[in-house]
């Protein structure tokens, strides 16, 4: 009996690698989409995508057939390790088209672009997006769409064999937030429901965008970028390139949906609208959007020499929702709105939208939890004998959940500061370093200064690109997953 227990204390690397092999074959299947796109548009990146598909599938097939694990048992450690490693593996194979096709990036640039895609950060080092091929453009947006709902969550949906304790660990390690709602008793059923909602919203958005000035290809790409809250566009000017109130309005609505907890969208679809309205986080989500939009409108109208036009009604709302949901779409150079607007953008990037969504940031749930905890502590300093818990939507949160939320916010800020320090050490200007660290850790992708409107992250050194890639991964996996596997205790028997 003791031998069995000791065996289970090992990290089951062989089983983990076999699952990664299955995932690589799934990635190769997704790569057929840009491959077919290249055929349809008769572009010369057919060969790079064909090579990438063959290499990715061969690697996955080899890992699943040649590796024979002695045990199929996977515990909590394997769940954490798989969740963290699969994003790196997907980014590694996903960068191949950028290396051997146009625009022929170097390894640092290609990995950065791929990681920005899968983590839905949307930061880009490509300067001339207008000249990219259709195959590369749809692959950039498809990477975001895959990563938006989550690679592991997709795996749990298509591989029912993982519907076990290991599946629960992987679900908890990847799904964002302080608590995780299961829509069904089985993890695989919950994953299927979430992906079903995600796919349905994407299809509806494609149709609505196609009714406007976008063609079908642009509609597909921007629908995937919007629902994943990723932010990659097929144009250098992002959404501002169309200068269309219709496009801005439709994308704003669906970015808003992308920032909602998908469990609430499911309940809304089931006719449980009252449950959604009663949800405190959802109401605060609306409040933050309306308050921030009002402030931006005031700043915009009060700007010296500013001439009012019809876009002043939608641009502040669009930019607020885009930043809060970490989508990172742009309609104009918001740096021209002044320092207050820039500071507000940083605050919104930090907060993020709702937990259980496709968005980045610290998540509004944690910010509200921390605010209520601090408010209670101030109250206790006046009334020390009062015992008052932190409650959300009428439910008192367990003390360990509150502690973890506050610890997360502390570590989140520390990682941003460390990232900014490392970037300044590489020679990046101070404000650009801080903003880039905030943006990549929060998976927003917005730039400022040399990486801002009209620029790209190409201005950052290769070493800086690896640092920012690490920040993207850490932010997407919400810090704890990455930090856990870096602790010595994780690897001890």
C-alpha positions in Angstrom: 0.0 0.0 0.0 2.9 2.3 0.8 4.5 1.7 -2.6 1.3 2.7 -4.4 1.1 5.9 -2.5 4.7 6.7 -3.2 4.2 6.0 -6.9 1.4 8.5 -7.0 3.6 11.1 -5.5 5.7 11.2 -8.7 4.7 13.7 -11.4 3.3 11.5 -14.1 5.3 13.0 -16.9 4.6 10.3 -19.4 0.8 10.6 -19.1 1.2 14.4 -19.2 3.2 14.2 -22.4 0.7 11.9 -24.0 -2.1 14.3 -23.3 0.1 17.1 -24.8 0.4 14.9 -27.9 -3.4 14.7 -28.2 -3.5 18.5 -27.8 -1.0 19.0 -30.6 -3.1 16.9 -33.0 -6.0 19.2 -32.1 -3.9 22.2 -32.8 -2.9 20.7 -36.2 -6.5 20.3 -37.0 -7.2 24.0 -36.3 -4.2 24.9 -38.5 -6.1 23.4 -41.4 -8.3 26.5 -41.4 -5.5 29.0 -42.4 -4.2 26.3 -44.8 -7.6 26.2 -46.6 -7.8 30.0 -46.4 -4.5 30.2 -48.3 -5.8 27.8 -50.9 -9.0 29.9 -51.4 -7.1 33.1 -51.8 -4.3 31.5 -53.8 -1.6 32.9 -51.6 2.0 31.7 -51.2 1.8 30.9 -47.5 0.2 27.5 -48.4 3.6 25.8 -48.0 4.5 27.2 -44.6 1.1 26.2 -43.2 1.2 22.7 -44.8 4.7 22.2 -43.2 3.4 23.5 -39.9 0.4 21.1 -39.9 2.5 18.1 -40.8 5.2 18.9 -38.1 2.6 19.6 -35.4 0.6 16.5 -36.2 3.7 14.3 -36.4 4.9 15.5 -33.1 1.5 14.9 -31.5 1.1 11.5 -33.1 4.6 10.4 -32.0 3.9 11.4 -28.4 0.6 9.6 -28.2 1.8 6.3 -29.9 5.4 6.0 -28.6 4.8 7.1 -25.0 3.2 4.3 -22.9 2.6 5.6 -19.4 2.6 3.0 -16.6 -0.2 4.8 -14.8 -3.0 6.9 -16.1 -3.5 8.6 -12.7 -3.2 12.4 -12.8 -3.4 14.5 -9.7 -3.4 18.1 -8.8 0.3 18.6 -9.7 -0.1 17.1 -13.1 -3.2 19.4 -13.6 -1.2 22.5 -12.8 1.8 21.4 -14.9 -0.2 20.5 -17.9 -2.2 23.7 -17.8 0.9 25.8 -17.7 3.0 23.8 -20.2 0.3 23.5 -22.9 0.2 27.2 -23.5 4.0 27.3 -24.1 3.8 24.2 -26.4 0.9 25.6 -28.4 2.7 28.9 -28.8 5.9 27.1 -29.8 4.2 25.2 -32.7 1.9 28.2 -33.4 4.8 30.4 -34.2 6.2 28.3 -37.0 4.2 30.0 -39.8 5.6 33.4 -38.6 9.1 32.0 -38.9 9.0 30.4 -42.3 6.3 32.4 -44.0 5.7 36.1 -44.3 6.5 38.3 -42.5 9.5 36.0 -41.5 10.0 37.0 -37.9 12.9 35.9 -35.7 12.3 33.4 -32.9 11.7 36.1 -30.2 9.3 38.0 -32.4 7.4 34.9 -33.6 7.0 33.4 -30.1 5.8 36.8 -28.8 3.2 37.1 -31.5 2.1 33.5 -30.9 1.9 33.9 -27.1 0.0 37.2 -27.6 -2.5 35.3 -29.7 -3.1 32.3 -27.5 -3.2 34.3 -24.3 -5.6 36.8 -26.0 -3.3 39.7 -25.2 -3.4 41.1 -28.7 0.0 42.8 -28.5 1.7 42.7 -31.8 5.2 43.3 -33.2 4.0 43.4 -36.8 4.0 47.0 -38.2 2.2 46.6 -41.5 -0.8 44.4 -40.8 -2.6 45.6 -43.9 -0.2 43.7 -46.1 -0.4 40.3 -44.2 -1.9 37.4 -46.1 -5.3 36.1 -45.4 -3.9 32.9 -44.0 -1.7 34.6 -41.4 -4.4 37.0 -40.4 -7.0 34.3 -39.8 -4.4 32.3 -37.9 -3.6 35.2 -35.6 -7.3 35.6 -34.8 -7.9 31.9 -34.6 -5.2 31.6 -32.0 -7.0 34.1 -29.9 -10.3 32.4 -30.3 -8.8 29.0 -29.2 -7.2 30.7 -26.2 -10.2 32.8 -25.2 -12.3 30.1 -23.7 -9.2 28.1 -22.9 -7.1 25.3 -24.4 -7.6 23.0 -21.4 -11.4 23.7 -21.3 -11.6 22.6 -25.0 -9.7 19.5 -24.2 -12.0 18.6 -21.3 -14.9 19.1 -23.8 -13.6 16.7 -26.4 -11.7 14.2 -24.2 -14.3 12.8 -21.8 -11.6 10.5 -20.4 -10.3 13.5 -18.4 -13.6 13.8 -16.6 -12.0 12.9 -13.3 -10.2 14.5 -10.4 -7.4 15.5 -12.8 -10.0 17.2 -15.0 -11.3 19.2 -12.0 -7.8 20.3 -11.2 -7.2 21.5 -14.8 -10.6 23.2 -14.9 -9.8 25.1 -11.7 -6.3 25.9 -12.8 -7.4 27.5 -16.1 -10.8 29.0 -15.5 -10.5 32.6 -14.2 -11.8 33.9 -11.0 -12.0 33.4 -7.2 -14.7 30.7 -7.4 -15.6 28.4 -10.3 -19.2 27.7 -11.2 -19.9 24.3 -12.7 -23.0 24.3 -14.9 -23.2 20.5 -14.9 -22.0 17.8 -12.4 -19.4 16.5 -14.9 -16.5 18.8 -15.8 -16.7 17.7 -19.5 -20.4 18.7 -19.7 -19.6 22.1 -18.2 -16.8 22.6 -20.7 -19.2 21.7 -23.6 -21.8 24.1 -22.4 -19.3 26.9 -22.1 -17.8 26.3 -25.5 -21.3 26.0 -27.0 -22.2 29.5 -25.7 -18.9 30.8 -26.9 -19.3 29.3 -30.4 -22.9 30.5 -30.7 -22.1 34.1 -29.8 -19.2 34.1 -32.3 -21.5 32.9 -35.1 -24.1 35.6 -34.3 -21.4 38.2 -34.3 -20.0 37.1 -37.7 -23.5 37.5 -39.2 -24.0 41.0 -37.6 -20.6 42.3 -38.7 -21.2 40.9 -42.2 -24.4 43.1 -42.4 -22.1 46.1 -42.1 -19.2 47.4 -44.1 -16.9 44.4 -43.4 -16.6 41.5 -45.8 -17.0 37.9 -44.7 -13.3 37.3 -44.0 -13.0 40.5 -41.9 -16.2 39.6 -40.1 -14.9 36.1 -39.2 -11.5 37.5 -38.0 -13.0 40.3 -35.9 -15.8 38.1 -34.4 -13.1 35.7 -33.2 -11.0 38.5 -31.8 -14.0 40.2 -30.1 -15.5 37.1 -28.4 -12.0 36.0 -27.2 -11.4 39.7 -26.0 -8.1 39.4 -27.9 -7.9 42.4 -30.0 -6.0 41.3 -33.1 -7.3 43.1 -36.2 -6.8 42.8 -40.0 -6.1 46.5 -40.3 -3.4 48.8 -38.9 -6.0 51.2 -37.7 -7.9 48.5 -35.8 -11.6 49.1 -35.6 -11.0 52.8 -36.3 -10.1 51.9 -39.9 -13.8 51.5 -40.7 -15.0 54.7 -39.0 -18.4 53.1 -38.7 -20.9 53.7 -35.9 -22.5 50.4 -36.7 -19.3 48.4 -36.4 -18.3 50.1 -33.2 -21.7 49.6 -31.6 -22.0 45.9 -32.5 -18.4 45.1 -31.3 -19.0 47.1 -28.1 -22.0 44.9 -27.3 -20.2 41.7 -27.9 -17.0 42.8 -26.1 -19.4 43.4 -23.2 -20.7 39.9 -23.5 -17.1 38.6 -23.6 -16.5 40.4 -20.3 -19.5 38.7 -18.6 -19.2 35.5 -16.5 -20.2 32.9 -19.1 -22.2 31.1 -16.4 -24.4 34.2 -16.3 -24.8 34.2 -20.0 -25.9 30.5 -19.8 -28.5 31.4 -17.2 -29.6 34.3 -19.3 -30.1 32.0 -22.2 -32.1 29.6 -20.0 -34.5 32.5 -19.2 -33.1 33.2 -15.7 -32.7 36.9 -16.3 -33.7 37.8 -12.7 -30.6 35.8 -11.5 -28.4 37.9 -13.8 -29.8 41.2 -12.6 -29.5 40.2 -8.9 -25.8 39.3 -9.4 -23.8 42.0 -7.6 -20.7 41.7 -9.8 -22.7 42.1 -12.9 -24.3 45.3 -11.6 -20.9 46.7 -10.6 -19.6 45.7 -14.0 -22.3 47.9 -15.6 -21.6 50.7 -13.0 -17.8 50.8 -13.8 -18.6 51.0 -17.6 -21.1 53.8 -17.3 -19.0 55.8 -14.8 -15.8 55.5 -16.8 -17.6 56.4 -20.0 -19.1 59.5 -18.5 -15.7 60.6 -17.2 -14.1 60.1 -20.6 -16.9 62.0 -22.3 -16.5 64.9 -20.0 -12.7 64.9 -20.6 -13.2 64.7 -24.3 -15.8 67.5 -24.5 -13.7 69.7 -22.2 -10.6 69.4 -24.3 -9.5 72.7 -25.8 -10.3 73.0 -29.5 -12.3 69.8 -29.6 -15.1 69.8 -32.2 -18.0 67.6 -31.3 -19.2 64.9 -33.8 -21.4 61.9 -33.7 -18.5 59.5 -32.8 -18.1 61.3 -29.4 -21.1 59.4 -28.2 -19.6 55.9 -29.0 -15.8 56.3 -28.9 -15.5 56.7 -25.1 -17.9 53.8 -24.5 -16.1 51.7 -27.0 -12.6 52.4 -25.5 -13.9 51.9 -21.9 -15.4 48.4 -22.7 -12.4 47.5 -24.9 -9.9 48.3 -22.1 -12.0 46.9 -19.2 -12.5 43.6 -21.0 -8.8 43.5 -22.0 -9.8 43.3 -25.7 -7.5 46.2 -26.7 -9.3 47.3 -29.9 -8.7 50.9 -30.8 -10.9 53.5 -32.6 -8.6 56.4 -32.1 -5.4 57.4 -30.4 -6.7 57.8 -26.8 -3.3 59.2 -25.7 -4.5 62.5 -27.2 -7.4 62.5 -24.6 -4.9 63.6 -22.0 -3.2 62.3 -18.8 -6.5 61.6 -16.9 -7.7 59.4 -19.7 -4.4 57.5 -19.7 -4.6 57.0 -15.9 -8.2 55.8 -16.2 -7.1 53.3 -18.9 -4.4 51.9 -16.5 -7.1 51.5 -13.7 -9.4 49.7 -16.1 -6.6 47.5 -17.3 -5.9 46.6 -13.7 -9.5 45.9 -12.7 -10.5 43.8 -15.7 -14.1 42.5 -16.2 -15.9 39.6 -14.5 -14.4 36.3 -13.4 -15.4 33.3 -15.5 -15.1 35.4 -18.7 -12.5 35.5 -21.5 -11.0 38.7 -20.2 -7.7 39.5 -18.5 -6.9 41.8 -15.6 -7.1 41.2 -11.9 -10.9 40.7 -12.3 -13.6 42.9 -10.9 -14.6 40.1 -8.4 -11.3 40.3 -6.6 -11.2 44.1 -6.6 -14.7 44.3 -5.1 -13.8 41.6 -2.5 -10.6 43.5 -1.5 -12.6 46.8 -1.3 -15.2 45.3 1.0 -12.5 43.7 3.1 -10.8 47.0 3.6 -14.1 48.7 4.3 -14.8 46.1 7.0 -11.4 46.6 8.5 -11.9 50.4 8.8 -15.3 49.7 10.4 -13.7 47.3 12.9 -11.1 49.9 13.9 -14.1 51.9 15.2 -16.1 48.9 16.5 -13.5 46.2 17.4 -16.0 43.7 18.7 -18.0 43.5 15.5 -17.6 40.4 13.4 -18.5 41.2 9.8 -17.7 39.0 6.8 -17.3 39.9 3.1 -20.5 39.1 1.2 -21.1 39.1 -2.6 -24.6 38.9 -3.9 -25.9 38.2 -0.4 -23.5 35.3 0.2 -20.7 35.5 2.7 -17.4 34.5 1.2 -15.2 32.0 3.2 -12.2 33.6 4.8 -9.7 31.6 2.8 -11.3 32.9 -0.5 -11.0 36.5 0.7 -7.4 36.0 1.8 -6.6 34.4 -1.6 -8.1 37.3 -3.5 -6.1 39.8 -1.6 -3.0 37.8 -1.9 -3.6 37.6 -5.7 -3.9 41.4 -6.0 -0.7 41.9 -4.0 1.2 39.4 -6.2 -0.3 40.8 -9.3 1.0 44.3 -8.5 4.4 42.9 -7.6 4.7 41.1 -10.9 3.8 44.2 -12.8 6.5 46.2 -10.9 9.1 43.5 -11.4 8.2 43.4 -15.1 8.5 47.2 -15.4 11.8 47.2 -13.6 13.2 44.6 -16.0 12.0 46.6 -19.0 13.5 49.8 -17.8 16.8 48.0 -17.2 16.7 47.1 -20.9 16.4 50.8 -21.8 12.7 51.1 -22.4 11.3 54.5 -21.3 9.8 54.5 -17.8 6.1 55.1 -18.7 6.3 52.8 -21.6 7.8 50.1 -19.4 5.1 50.4 -16.7 2.2 50.6 -19.3 3.6 47.6 -21.2 4.0 45.5 -18.1 0.4 46.4 -17.0 -0.9 45.7 -20.5 0.8 42.3 -21.0 0.2 41.0 -17.4 -3.5 42.0 -17.8 -3.6 40.5 -21.3 -4.9 43.8 -22.8 -2.3 44.4 -25.5 -2.7 48.2 -25.5 0.5 50.2 -26.0 1.6 53.7 -25.1 4.5 55.8 -26.2 6.7 54.0 -28.7 4.4 50.9 -28.5 1.2 53.0 -28.8 -1.1 54.0 -31.6 0.6 53.7 -34.9 3.5 51.8 -33.3 4.1 48.2 -32.1 6.0 46.1 -29.7 8.6 45.7 -32.4 10.4 48.6 -30.6 11.1 46.4 -27.6 14.3 44.4 -27.6 14.3 40.6 -28.1 15.0 40.1 -24.4 12.1 42.4 -23.6 9.8 40.4 -25.8 10.6 37.2 -23.8 9.9 39.1 -20.6 6.6 40.3 -21.9 5.7 36.8 -23.2 6.3 35.5 -19.7 4.1 38.2 -18.3 1.3 37.3 -20.7 1.4 33.6 -19.7 1.5 34.5 -16.0 -1.4 36.9 -16.4 -3.5 34.4 -18.5 -3.1 31.6 -16.0 -3.8 34.1 -13.1 -0.4 33.9 -11.4 -1.0 31.0 -9.0 -0.7 28.3 -11.6 2.7 29.6 -12.8 4.1 30.4 -9.4 3.0 27.0 -8.0 5.0 25.0 -10.4 8.1 27.3 -9.8 8.1 26.5 -6.0 10.5 23.7 -4.8 7.7 22.2 -2.8 5.8 21.4 -6.0 8.5 19.0 -7.1 9.1 17.3 -3.8 7.8 13.8 -3.3 
